[in-house]
Amino acid sequence: MRENPRFALSEVAEVRRLIEENPWVSLISATSAGELVASHYPVILDRAAADDEIVLLSHVGRPDEQLHELGTHELLVIVQGPHGYISPGWYDAAPAVPTWNFVTAHLHGTPEILSDAENLRVLADLVDHFEDRMPEPRRMNGTLANAEYAARIVSGTVGFRLRVTRFTAKNKMSQNKPAATVERIIAELDGDGPYSSPALAAEMRRSREGRTE
């Protein structure tokens, strides 16, 4: 990812927030066969990690662990937050080109393969993480029958823990534009036009709080 100091996102807390709010990620491996392999799975943060660490918990379905050669080399995890088209018509009258605002992070680390027991716990935590907001949450381990079912599905998945050893993150939210232009862009994104995106508008507001002219 091309780096630009103006758009760099370096705070671990902000990257953790990005992961929590956008848990569907891309897993990319360069294998020993010289091939690139990509898969897509949900992740959660390991709550046992220190505040200044980023540790991911997840799983892959078999045979993805073989295709990725999981655990034998570094894995690239791409997290994508809100993004969208920004029309030059939202700027001022001066000539301009369109652009795309986005927030994303590239995370690197070598996965640690989990035992079946740990994998089952992570699968249950994943389900709980997403079911907690439901009016009647469904749990993997809610009954003996569910527990037996959960134990069976472990055989079809491989759990992993990934401690992020380095990351590159970018938060491009029109920081290079005047404050009045940023306000117009936010208003358009909050509107009902063809490129409206309230989630992207919210991210721009977060970035605007710390901007300097």
N, C-alpha and C positions, 0 to 999 in steps of 0.2 A: 504494500500500500504506500503510495506516494505521501511523504511526510510534509507537513506545512506547520511551522511553529504556531501560527495564529489559530489553527484549528485543532491542535494537539490536545488530547484528553489523557492526563497522566495520573489523576487521583484514583487510587485503588477503590475508595468508597463509591465513586461515580461509576466505575466499571462494574463493581458488584451490583449496583442498582440497575445498570443496563441489563445484566444477566437476569436478575430477578424479574424484571418487567418484560423481558423478551427471551424466554427460556428455550425456544425452538431454535437449535443451532445447527451449523454445518460442521461435520468432522471430515478432515482431509488428511490423507496419508500419501507420502511418496514411498512406494514399496521397494523391496529388494529387486523386484523384477523390472524396475524402471517405469512402473505405471503409477498414475494418480488415481486414488480411490476416494470417493466422496459419499458420505451418508448423512442422514438428518435425523436427529433425536432430541428429546427434551432433556434438559439438565436442571439440577438444583445445586445450590451452594452447600458445602459441608459446614454446618453450624459449629463444628468443633474447631474450625480453623481460626487462627488469630485474625484480628481486625485488619492487619496489614497484609494478609494473604488472600489469594483467590484459589480456592480448591473446589473443583467440580465433582459431582457425583452423577452417574448415569449408567446406562447399559446399552448394549447393541444386541440385535437379534442375530442368532446364528444363520448363515455362516459369515456375517460381517466381521467377526473377530478374526477370521482367517484371511479375508480379503484385505483387511487393514494391517494384518500382522500385529494385532493389538498388543501393546506392552513391550514391543521390541525396538521401537524407535519413537521419535518425537511426533506428536499429533498436533495439527493446526485446527483450532476451533474458532469458527467465525460466528460472532454474535451481531445481529442486525437489528437496530432500533428503528424508530419512526423515520421515514424518508419520503421525499416527494419532489415533484417538479416545481420550479420557481420561475414564473414567467417574467420576462423583462418589462412587460406591461405593468407590473406591480412596482417598478422603480419610478424614477422621475422621467422627464422628457428626453434626457440625454441618450444617445445611442448605447445599447447594451445587448448582451447575449443572454440567453436563458441559462439556468444552472440547475443543480439538484442538491437539495439540502439533505443531510443524513447524519446519523451517529452509528458508529460500528466499532467493533474491537476484534483484533486478531490475537488469540491466546495460544501460547505454546507450552507444551509439557509432555512428558512420557507417562502414559497411563499405567496405573497399578491395577492388576487384575484382582478382583475381589473373590473371596470364598463364596460358596453357595449360600451360607448363612448371612454373610454381609450383603450379598446381592439381593436376597429376599428382603432384608431390612430396607435397602435402598429403593427397591421396587415399591414397597409399602409406603415409604416416605414420599416417593414421587406421586403416588395415587393420593395420599393425604394432602399433599401440597396443593393439588389442583381441585380436590373434592371439598376442601374446607369451606369454600365459599358457596357451595351448593346448599339448598334448603334441607335436603336429606342426604348427607354425604354417604357414599358407598365406600366401604373399607375392604382392603384385601384380607385382613386378618380379623374381620368382625365376628365370624362364626367358625366352628370347626370345619364345616364344609368349605368355607372360603379359604381357610388356612390350607386345607388339603389341595384345593385348586391352585392356590398361590405356589405351593411347593412344586406342583407339576410344571407350572410355566417357567420356573427357574431353569429347568433343563433346556429351555429354548432360548435363553438369554445369557449374556456374559456381562456382569457388572464391572464397573471400573471407577477408580478415584483418580482424578488428574489434578496434580498440584501445578499451578501455572508458574513457570520459571521466568517468563518474560512476556510482555504484551505490547502491542502497538494499538492505540485507539485514536479515533478521530471524531470530532464533534463539529461539523460544518453547518453553522446555523446563521449565515449571513453576517458574521462578525465583522466582515470587511465593508459593510454598508453603513451609511449614516443612520442614526437612531430613528429618524422619521421614516426612512425606507423600511427599516425592520418592522416598525409599527404597521405599515401598510401591508407588508407581506403576511404578518400575523393575522391581520383582519381578513385578508383574502383566504387564508387557510382555515379560518374559523367560519367562513361564509358557506354558501351553498353552491359554489361554482364547480366546474368539472375537475378542478385539482384541489378541492377542499380537503383538509386533513387536520382535525382537531388535535390528534396526538402529536403531529409535527409542530403545530402551533404551541402546544404546551412545552415541548422541548425547546423551542425558540425562546419562550418566556424564561425558562430556567437559565439559558445562556445569556440572555439580556441582562439579568440581574448583576452579573459580574463584569459587564463590558465597560471599556473606557474608550473615550473618543481620542 
